[in-house]
Amino acid sequence: MSAPLYRSADIRRIEQSAGDLPLMERAGAAAAELAARLASGKAKDILVLATDGVFEMLAGGIDTTAGQLAHAIRLFAAHPGQWALLAAEPALVPRAVEEVLRFEPVTPFTARICLEQVEHRDVVFPAGTIVAVCAERANRQGEDGETFDITAARESRLLTFGAGIHYCLGANLARAELEEALAFLAPRTPGLALDGPPQLGGIEGVYGVDKLPITWSGSSAMSPNHGPAPDVS
């Protein structure tokens, strides 16, 4: 199997996300430390933690990313002008992903426990109170927050992936997967539109899409009379 080809811009972006130290240097240092620990027999716990971390990031990102992509397709099907613009201007893909994440987060609620009494806007939350934080409402605050627009200038900070020590480890992976999906689909599915009412999942946990009938220009050749419509869940 041949090695994947990366553009120089991709390498720079990866290195920037890894910090000031060049990516290969960081990887080499980590590999050397792991080799030393393996030789001394002290690497078992590290390997277990690393394996668990990778598994949780990949497995935990399956339903969430698939659900977020389904919401993206639903939103663009309801905003055909935005879909046509995305197909014509691929440079808008990262911005489109951020707008989808902002407008319809696949995890709209996050539960937190107050470790001490908190007072906010004259409301007292005693220690031990379970608070449901709504990322969807917070993301839509501000001017034109209720408008889905991939060209709008938005604040870069989203609550979709959480914050602080609880920030989602797979945030960059999810963004990359969504960018690849939208960049691939936009120019290949012109005239994207809903072919019936979508069926949305519950908002507890992962807020997915149970059924999403869609059609696009030329799709009727593969699906006469637009049926049965493809399901995206």
The 8 nearest C-alpha neighbors of each residue, nearest first, counted from 0:
[[1, 2, 3, 4, 5, 6, 10, 9],
 [0, 2, 3, 4, 5, 6, 10, 7],
 [1, 3, 4, 0, 5, 6, 10, 9],
 [4, 2, 5, 1, 0, 6, 9, 10],
 [3, 5, 2, 6, 1, 7, 9, 10],
 [6, 4, 9, 3, 7, 10, 8, 2],
 [5, 7, 9, 8, 10, 4, 11, 12],
 [6, 8, 10, 9, 11, 5, 12, 4],
 [9, 7, 11, 6, 10, 12, 5, 13],
 [10, 8, 12, 6, 7, 11, 5, 13],
 [11, 9, 7, 13, 12, 8, 14, 6],
 [10, 12, 14, 8, 9, 13, 15, 7],
 [11, 13, 9, 15, 10, 14, 8, 16],
 [14, 12, 10, 16, 15, 11, 9, 17],
 [13, 15, 17, 11, 22, 16, 12, 21],
 [16, 14, 12, 17, 18, 13, 11, 19],
 [15, 17, 13, 14, 18, 12, 19, 11],
 [18, 16, 14, 15, 13, 22, 19, 20],
 [19, 17, 15, 20, 16, 14, 21, 22],
 [18, 20, 21, 15, 17, 14, 22, 16],
 [19, 21, 18, 22, 25, 24, 17, 14],
 [22, 20, 24, 23, 14, 19, 25, 18],
 [21, 23, 14, 25, 24, 26, 20, 17],
 [24, 22, 26, 25, 21, 27, 28, 20],
 [25, 23, 27, 21, 26, 22, 28, 20],
 [24, 26, 22, 28, 23, 27, 29, 21],
 [27, 25, 23, 29, 24, 28, 30, 22],
 [26, 28, 24, 30, 29, 25, 23, 31],
 [29, 27, 31, 25, 30, 26, 24, 32],
 [28, 30, 26, 32, 31, 27, 33, 25],
 [31, 29, 27, 33, 28, 32, 26, 34],
 [30, 32, 34, 28, 29, 33, 27, 35],
 [33, 31, 35, 29, 34, 30, 28, 36],
 [32, 34, 36, 30, 35, 31, 37, 29],
 [35, 33, 37, 31, 32, 36, 30, 38],
 [34, 36, 38, 32, 33, 37, 31, 39],
 [35, 37, 42, 41, 39, 33, 38, 34],
 [38, 36, 40, 34, 42, 39, 35, 33],
 [37, 39, 35, 36, 40, 34, 41, 42],
 [38, 40, 36, 37, 41, 35, 42, 34],
 [39, 41, 37, 38, 42, 36, 43, 35],
 [42, 40, 36, 39, 43, 37, 44, 38],
 [41, 43, 36, 37, 45, 44, 40, 46],
 [44, 42, 46, 45, 41, 47, 40, 37],
 [43, 45, 47, 46, 42, 48, 41, 49],
 [46, 44, 48, 42, 47, 43, 49, 41],
 [47, 45, 49, 43, 44, 48, 50, 42],
 [46, 48, 44, 50, 45, 49, 51, 43],
 [49, 47, 51, 45, 46, 50, 52, 44],
 [48, 50, 46, 52, 51, 47, 45, 53],
 [49, 51, 47, 53, 52, 48, 46, 54],
 [52, 50, 54, 48, 49, 53, 55, 47],
 [51, 53, 49, 55, 50, 54, 48, 56],
 [52, 54, 56, 50, 55, 51, 57, 49],
 [53, 55, 51, 57, 52, 56, 58, 50],
 [56, 54, 52, 58, 59, 53, 57, 51],
 [55, 57, 53, 59, 54, 169, 58, 60],
 [58, 56, 60, 54, 59, 55, 53, 61],
 [59, 57, 55, 60, 61, 54, 56, 62],
 [60, 58, 56, 55, 57, 61, 62, 63],
 [59, 61, 57, 63, 58, 64, 56, 62],
 [60, 62, 58, 64, 63, 59, 65, 57],
 [63, 61, 65, 64, 66, 60, 59, 205],
 [62, 64, 66, 60, 65, 61, 67, 105],
 [63, 65, 67, 66, 61, 60, 62, 173],
 [66, 64, 68, 62, 67, 63, 61, 69],
 [65, 67, 207, 69, 63, 64, 68, 62],
 [66, 68, 64, 70, 69, 105, 65, 63],
 [67, 69, 71, 65, 70, 66, 64, 72],
 [70, 68, 66, 72, 71, 67, 231, 73],
 [69, 71, 73, 67, 68, 72, 74, 66],
 [72, 70, 68, 74, 69, 73, 99, 75],
 [71, 73, 75, 69, 70, 74, 76, 68],
 [74, 72, 70, 76, 71, 75, 69, 77],
 [75, 73, 71, 77, 76, 72, 70, 78],
 [74, 76, 78, 72, 77, 82, 73, 79],
 [77, 75, 192, 73, 191, 74, 78, 193],
 [76, 78, 74, 75, 79, 73, 192, 193],
 [79, 77, 75, 76, 81, 80, 74, 82],
 [80, 78, 82, 81, 76, 75, 77, 83],
 [79, 81, 83, 82, 78, 84, 75, 85],
 [80, 82, 84, 79, 83, 78, 85, 75],
 [83, 81, 79, 85, 84, 80, 75, 86],
 [84, 82, 86, 80, 85, 81, 79, 87],
 [83, 85, 81, 87, 82, 86, 88, 80],
 [84, 86, 82, 88, 87, 83, 89, 91],
 [87, 85, 186, 185, 83, 84, 88, 89],
 [86, 88, 84, 85, 83, 89, 186, 185],
 [87, 89, 85, 90, 86, 91, 84, 92],
 [90, 88, 91, 92, 85, 86, 87, 182],
 [89, 91, 88, 92, 93, 85, 94, 87],
 [92, 90, 89, 94, 93, 88, 95, 85],
 [91, 93, 95, 94, 90, 89, 178, 96],
 [94, 92, 96, 95, 91, 178, 97, 90],
 [93, 95, 97, 91, 92, 96, 149, 98],
 [96, 94, 149, 92, 98, 93, 97, 91],
 [95, 97, 99, 93, 94, 98, 100, 92],
 [96, 98, 100, 94, 95, 99, 101, 93],
 [97, 99, 101, 95, 96, 100, 149, 102],
 [100, 98, 96, 102, 101, 97, 71, 103],
 [101, 99, 104, 97, 98, 102, 103, 96],
 [102, 100, 98, 99, 138, 103, 97, 104],
 [101, 103, 99, 100, 98, 104, 139, 147],
 [102, 104, 100, 101, 99, 105, 135, 70],
 [105, 103, 100, 106, 107, 159, 135, 101],
 [104, 106, 206, 67, 205, 107, 63, 66],
 [107, 105, 205, 104, 108, 206, 204, 159],
 [108, 106, 134, 135, 104, 133, 105, 202],
 [109, 107, 133, 132, 106, 134, 131, 110],
 [108, 110, 132, 131, 133, 111, 107, 106],
 [109, 111, 131, 130, 132, 129, 108, 112],
 [110, 112, 130, 129, 131, 113, 109, 132],
 [113, 111, 129, 128, 127, 130, 114, 110],
 [114, 112, 126, 127, 115, 128, 129, 111],
 [115, 113, 126, 127, 112, 116, 128, 125],
 [114, 116, 126, 113, 117, 125, 127, 124],
 [117, 115, 125, 126, 124, 113, 118, 114],
 [116, 118, 124, 123, 115, 125, 119, 113],
 [117, 119, 123, 122, 124, 121, 120, 116],
 [118, 120, 122, 121, 117, 123, 124, 116],
 [119, 121, 122, 118, 123, 117, 124, 116],
 [120, 122, 119, 118, 123, 124, 117, 116],
 [123, 121, 119, 118, 120, 124, 117, 125],
 [122, 124, 118, 117, 125, 121, 119, 116],
 [123, 125, 117, 116, 118, 128, 122, 126],
 [126, 124, 116, 128, 127, 123, 117, 115],
 [125, 127, 115, 116, 113, 114, 128, 124],
 [126, 128, 113, 112, 114, 125, 129, 115],
 [129, 127, 113, 126, 112, 125, 124, 130],
 [130, 128, 112, 111, 127, 113, 110, 131],
 [129, 131, 111, 110, 112, 128, 132, 113],
 [132, 130, 110, 109, 108, 133, 111, 129],
 [131, 133, 109, 108, 110, 130, 134, 111],
 [134, 132, 108, 135, 107, 136, 131, 137],
 [133, 135, 137, 107, 158, 136, 159, 138],
 [134, 136, 138, 107, 133, 137, 104, 139],
 [137, 135, 139, 138, 134, 133, 140, 107],
 [136, 138, 134, 139, 140, 135, 133, 158],
 [137, 139, 135, 101, 136, 140, 134, 157],
 [140, 138, 144, 136, 137, 145, 135, 141],
 [141, 139, 144, 137, 138, 136, 142, 145],
 [142, 140, 144, 143, 139, 138, 145, 137],
 [141, 143, 144, 140, 145, 139, 146, 153],
 [144, 142, 146, 145, 141, 139, 140, 147],
 [143, 145, 139, 141, 142, 140, 146, 138],
 [144, 146, 143, 139, 147, 102, 140, 142],
 [147, 145, 143, 144, 148, 102, 139, 142],
 [148, 146, 145, 102, 149, 98, 144, 99],
 [147, 149, 150, 151, 146, 98, 81, 95],
 [148, 150, 95, 151, 98, 94, 147, 81],
 [149, 151, 148, 152, 94, 91, 95, 81],
 [152, 150, 148, 149, 153, 147, 98, 94],
 [151, 153, 150, 154, 149, 155, 148, 94],
 [154, 152, 151, 155, 98, 156, 144, 150],
 [153, 155, 156, 152, 157, 141, 138, 151],
 [154, 156, 153, 157, 97, 152, 101, 158],
 [157, 155, 154, 158, 138, 153, 159, 101],
 [158, 156, 159, 138, 155, 101, 160, 154],
 [157, 159, 161, 134, 160, 138, 162, 156],
 [158, 160, 157, 161, 104, 134, 100, 101],
 [161, 159, 167, 158, 166, 170, 162, 157],
 [160, 162, 166, 158, 159, 165, 167, 163],
 [163, 161, 166, 165, 164, 158, 160, 167],
 [162, 164, 165, 166, 161, 167, 160, 158],
 [163, 165, 166, 162, 167, 161, 168, 160],
 [166, 164, 163, 162, 161, 167, 168, 160],
 [167, 165, 162, 161, 163, 164, 160, 168],
 [166, 168, 160, 169, 170, 165, 161, 162],
 [169, 167, 170, 166, 56, 171, 165, 172],
 [168, 170, 172, 167, 56, 171, 173, 60],
 [171, 169, 173, 167, 172, 168, 174, 160],
 [170, 172, 174, 173, 169, 175, 168, 176],
 [173, 171, 175, 169, 174, 170, 176, 60],
 [174, 172, 176, 170, 171, 175, 64, 169],
 [175, 173, 171, 177, 172, 176, 178, 170],
 [174, 176, 172, 178, 173, 177, 171, 179],
 [177, 175, 173, 179, 178, 174, 172, 180],
 [176, 178, 180, 174, 179, 175, 181, 173],
 [177, 179, 175, 181, 176, 180, 182, 92],
 [178, 180, 176, 182, 177, 181, 183, 175],
 [181, 179, 177, 183, 178, 182, 184, 176],
 [180, 182, 184, 183, 178, 179, 185, 177],
 [181, 183, 179, 180, 184, 185, 178, 92],
 [184, 182, 180, 181, 185, 179, 186, 187],
 [185, 183, 181, 187, 186, 182, 188, 180],
 [184, 186, 86, 187, 188, 181, 182, 183],
 [187, 185, 86, 184, 188, 189, 183, 182],
 [188, 186, 184, 185, 189, 183, 86, 182],
 [189, 187, 215, 185, 186, 184, 191, 190],
 [190, 188, 191, 216, 215, 187, 186, 185],
 [189, 191, 215, 216, 192, 188, 79, 83],
 [190, 192, 215, 76, 189, 214, 188, 79],
 [193, 191, 76, 214, 213, 215, 190, 194],
 [192, 194, 213, 195, 76, 212, 214, 77],
 [195, 193, 213, 212, 214, 192, 196, 228],
 [194, 196, 193, 212, 197, 213, 211, 228],
 [195, 197, 198, 194, 193, 212, 211, 210],
 [198, 196, 211, 210, 199, 195, 212, 208],
 [199, 197, 210, 209, 208, 211, 196, 200],
 [200, 198, 208, 209, 197, 207, 201, 210],
 [199, 201, 207, 208, 209, 206, 202, 198],
 [200, 202, 203, 206, 199, 207, 205, 204],
 [203, 201, 206, 204, 200, 205, 107, 106],
 [202, 204, 201, 205, 206, 108, 106, 107],
 [203, 205, 202, 206, 106, 108, 201, 107],
 [206, 204, 106, 105, 207, 203, 63, 202],
 [207, 205, 202, 105, 201, 200, 106, 204],
 [206, 208, 66, 200, 205, 199, 105, 209],
 [207, 209, 199, 232, 200, 210, 198, 66],
 [210, 208, 232, 198, 199, 200, 207, 211],
 [211, 209, 198, 230, 197, 208, 231, 232],
 [210, 212, 197, 230, 231, 213, 198, 208],
 [213, 211, 228, 194, 229, 195, 230, 193],
 [214, 212, 193, 194, 192, 228, 211, 229],
 [213, 215, 192, 191, 194, 218, 193, 225],
 [216, 214, 191, 190, 218, 188, 189, 192],
 [215, 217, 190, 218, 189, 188, 191, 214],
 [216, 218, 219, 220, 215, 221, 188, 214],
 [217, 219, 220, 215, 221, 216, 214, 222],
 [220, 218, 222, 223, 221, 225, 217, 224],
 [221, 219, 218, 222, 217, 223, 225, 224],
 [222, 220, 219, 218, 223, 217, 225, 226],
 [221, 223, 219, 225, 226, 220, 218, 224],
 [224, 222, 219, 225, 220, 226, 221, 227],
 [223, 225, 226, 219, 222, 227, 220, 228],
 [226, 224, 222, 223, 219, 228, 227, 214],
 [227, 225, 228, 224, 222, 223, 229, 219],
 [226, 228, 225, 229, 222, 223, 224, 212],
 [227, 229, 226, 212, 225, 213, 230, 194],
 [230, 228, 212, 227, 231, 213, 211, 226],
 [229, 231, 210, 211, 212, 232, 228, 209],
 [232, 230, 211, 210, 69, 229, 208, 209],
 [231, 209, 208, 210, 230, 66, 69, 207]]
